[in-house]
Amino acid sequence: MGKICKPILWFAVVASVGTVICASPLAASGQVLEPQPQSTTPNPLADPTMKPGKMLLFDLEARFAKDVAARGGAAFADWFADDGVALGNGAPPQHGKVAITRSANWSPQVYQLSWTPTDAMMGPSGDMGYTWGHFEGHSKDANGNPITTTGRYITVWRRQPDGNWKVVLDAGSNEPADAGDCCKLPAGS
């Protein structure tokens, strides 16, 4: 989740996906609707084969993002383990929760950080996993003009001895706002 934009800023937001099935009066009358084109972007939350570990990591990301949206940098730092590391784009590494807390001092009224995980994987032992995806940061410059920072992030999670999950590594890389999806494979690959 390493997103930096003065001060240190990272991560992204998870949205739940629901499916609604309904009977159409047109289908009952014998009319057939044309199929709509499907999105080419896969939605990991709509995967019926999703394993519980992946679901847990997506849930952690959703709670983390919601807390950061409400409380800003203080919430961001609270999610780190005592020995966590934050690697912000173009900034020195922040080692430990104390350093991360000092650097993550933004208010949600001044900087809004959101992120969406693209994928997640739980380790075989079930006590560590990672998520990765896209982040966006929104703020204003000294003249009140909007500034948007976007990029990719990875977050490594570890279950603590008390059973809670904490971030042990957060890293990100900024990308231009008009970069589109930098991570799609070229056609024909």
C-alpha positions in Angstrom: 0.0 0.0 0.0 2.9 2.3 -0.2 1.4 5.4 -1.4 3.2 8.6 -0.6 1.9 12.1 -1.2 3.1 14.2 1.7 3.1 12.9 4.3 3.2 9.1 3.9 0.0 7.9 2.3 -0.9 4.4 1.1 -3.7 1.8 0.4 -7.2 1.4 -1.2 -11.1 0.6 -0.6 -13.0 -2.7 -1.0 -16.6 -2.8 -2.1 -18.9 -5.7 -1.5 -20.5 -7.2 -4.6 -24.0 -8.7 -4.6 -25.9 -10.5 -7.3 -29.6 -9.8 -7.8 -31.7 -12.4 -9.7 -35.1 -11.4 -10.9 -37.8 -12.7 -13.2 -38.5 -10.5 -16.2 -42.0 -9.9 -17.5 -40.5 -10.0 -21.0 -39.2 -13.5 -20.3 -42.6 -14.7 -19.1 -44.2 -13.3 -22.3 -41.8 -15.2 -24.5 -39.6 -12.3 -25.5 -35.9 -12.9 -25.2 -33.5 -10.2 -24.1 -30.2 -9.7 -25.9 -27.3 -10.7 -23.7 -25.3 -7.8 -22.4 -21.5 -7.7 -22.9 -19.7 -8.8 -19.8 -17.0 -6.8 -18.2 -13.5 -7.7 -19.2 -12.2 -6.9 -15.7 -12.6 -9.9 -13.4 -14.1 -9.3 -10.0 -12.3 -11.3 -7.3 -15.3 -11.0 -4.9 -17.6 -12.7 -7.4 -15.5 -15.8 -7.5 -17.6 -18.7 -6.2 -14.4 -20.8 -5.6 -12.8 -18.1 -3.3 -11.1 -19.8 -0.4 -11.7 -18.7 3.2 -8.2 -17.3 3.6 -8.6 -15.0 0.6 -12.0 -13.9 1.9 -10.4 -13.1 5.2 -7.7 -10.9 3.6 -10.4 -9.0 1.5 -12.4 -8.5 4.7 -9.3 -7.1 6.5 -8.6 -4.7 3.6 -12.2 -3.5 3.7 -12.1 -2.8 7.4 -8.7 -1.2 7.1 -9.8 1.1 4.3 -13.0 2.1 6.1 -11.1 3.0 9.2 -8.5 5.1 7.2 -11.3 6.9 5.3 -12.9 7.9 8.7 -9.7 8.6 10.7 -6.9 9.3 8.3 -3.2 8.7 9.1 -3.9 7.7 12.7 -6.0 4.8 11.6 -3.4 3.9 8.9 -0.7 3.6 11.6 -3.0 1.7 14.0 -3.2 -1.2 11.6 0.5 -1.9 11.6 2.3 -4.4 13.7 5.0 -3.1 16.1 7.7 -4.3 13.7 5.9 -3.3 10.5 7.6 -1.5 7.6 6.1 1.1 5.3 7.8 1.6 1.9 6.5 4.7 0.3 7.3 5.7 -3.2 10.3 7.9 -3.2 10.6 8.1 0.6 12.8 6.5 3.1 11.5 3.3 4.7 9.5 3.7 7.9 10.6 0.9 10.3 8.3 0.2 13.2 4.9 1.4 14.3 6.4 4.4 16.1 8.0 5.7 12.9 4.9 4.9 10.8 2.7 6.8 13.3 5.0 9.9 13.2 4.9 9.9 9.4 1.2 9.1 8.9 -0.1 12.3 10.3 -2.7 13.3 7.7 -6.4 14.2 8.4 -9.2 12.7 6.3 -10.4 16.2 5.8 -7.1 17.1 4.1 -6.2 13.9 2.3 -8.6 11.0 1.3 -6.9 7.7 0.6 -8.8 4.8 -0.9 -7.7 1.4 -2.3 -9.1 -1.6 -4.0 -7.4 -5.0 -3.8 -7.1 -6.9 -7.1 -6.1 -10.1 -5.5 -5.0 -11.8 -2.3 -3.3 -15.0 -1.2 -3.1 -16.6 2.1 0.1 -18.6 3.0 -0.1 -22.3 3.6 0.2 -21.9 7.4 -2.8 -19.5 7.5 -1.0 -16.9 9.6 0.4 -14.7 6.8 -1.0 -13.4 3.5 -0.8 -10.6 1.1 -3.1 -8.3 -0.9 -2.3 -6.1 -3.9 -4.2 -3.7 -5.9 -4.8 0.0 -6.9 -4.8 3.1 -4.7 -5.9 6.7 -5.1 -5.1 9.7 -2.9 -7.0 13.0 -3.2 -5.9 16.3 -1.7 -5.4 20.0 -2.7 -2.3 22.0 -3.4 -1.6 25.4 -1.6 -3.9 27.2 -4.1 -6.8 24.8 -3.5 -6.4 22.9 -6.8 -7.2 19.2 -6.6 -4.3 16.7 -6.6 -4.8 13.0 -7.4 -2.1 10.4 -6.8 -2.6 6.9 -8.1 -0.6 3.7 -8.1 -0.3 0.0 -7.2 0.3 -1.4 -3.7 1.1 -4.6 -1.9 0.2 -5.3 1.8 1.6 -8.2 3.8 -0.6 -9.3 6.7 0.4 -11.4 9.7 -1.7 -12.9 12.5 -0.4 -11.7 15.8 -0.1 -13.8 19.0 -3.4 -12.4 20.3 -5.2 -13.5 17.1 -5.5 -10.1 15.5 -4.2 -9.4 12.1 -1.7 -6.5 11.4 0.1 -5.1 8.5 3.8 -6.1 8.5 4.8 -4.6 5.2 3.1 -2.0 3.0 4.7 -0.8 -0.3 3.5 1.0 -3.3 4.5 2.7 -6.5 2.9 5.8 -8.0 1.6 5.9 -11.5 0.4 8.8 -13.7 -3.3 9.5 -13.3 -4.0 8.7 -17.0 -2.0 5.5 -17.0 -5.1 3.3 -17.2 -4.6 -0.3 -16.1 -0.9 -0.8 -16.2 -1.0 -4.4 -15.3 -3.1 -5.9 -18.2 -1.3 -8.3 -20.5 -1.0 -7.3 -24.1 -3.6 -8.9 -26.4 -2.5 -12.2 -27.8 -0.3 -13.1 -24.8 
